[in-house]
Amino acid sequence: MSREYNGKLEGLNFIKSGKVRDIYDAGENLVFVASDRISAFDVIMNEPIQGKGEILATISTFWFNNTKSIIQNHLISDQVSDYPEEFHQYSDVLSGRSMLVKKCKVLPVECIVRGYVAGSGWKEYQKSQTICGIKLPAGLQEFEKLPEPIFTPSTKADEGHDENISFEQMCEILGEKLANEVKEMAIAVYKFGAEYLEKNGLILADTKFEFGKNENDELILIDEVMTPDSSRFWLKSEYAPGKLQYNFDKQVLRDYLESIDWNKQPPPPVLPKEIIEKTLDKYKEALNLIVR
């Protein structure tokens, strides 16, 4: 396990922080560092989940290396020895939780692929028999598998909630040709991941991708891929439509936060040690089922 990472490594060109990742300039490239921060309801908790960053980085690296036959991606290396020299002094911190990636033009949309009726999709389906405006068959139960995976884009918000948009709105943002290419690639990567995971006893209910354009104006997969932070995983052996699923994401944390008197606004509440440990256990379990 790498040494604890608290952000802002001295002497490096820090660019920005997201909810989980920190980004450093590495000349022609970037270094992404997965921290142990965890957010829920768009609020970053005060307590880290020690080891979570390494789990996320390991899973993303695995998928980047195994989806290159479908689409190229921004990963160059996850070995600190391949990074520019100024990063080597932090090898014990960066090893296992970082990656050297290509700079690219990031597309301003989140790309969500859903294979099952769950979460906000289930709430909308109950009202209108649609998910993100897409008409679906009548009579579906909560957590039921869809006839085919559906593509439901959203806007990207640096703060607050992303907002769902229609595919037509995405075409207006990206242009029809690029929007169709993104949709096709997102569904292809989802199907590859879902098929692979099913053999390992996991169901990939839905997931979120990000894409960019490289220096040759080619579409590439970026950010993170099919991790517990960007996906909904269920245990296949326990799966049945209409009942709660055995999941591998932040649901332990969300359930705890729902159970206490907190208004879902900063500052976050103090997390009990038990909740931190149970959340980490879920991430570890997901890692062991994904990376094989």
Secondary structure, 3 states (H helix, E strand, C coil): CCCCCCCCCCCCEEEEECCCEEEEEECCEEEEEECCCCEECCEECCCCCCCHHHHHHHHHHHHHHHCCCCCCECEEECCHHHCCHHHHHHHHHHCCCEEEEECCEECCEEEEEEEECCCHHHHHHHHHCEECCEECCCCCCCCCEEEEEEEEEEECCCCCCCCECCHHHHHHHHCHHHHHHHHHHHHHHHHHHHHHHHHCCEEEEEEEEEEEECCCCCEEEECCCCCCCCEEEEEHHHCCCCCCCCECCCHHHHHHHHHCCCCCCCCCCCCCHHHHHHHHHHHHHHHHHHCC
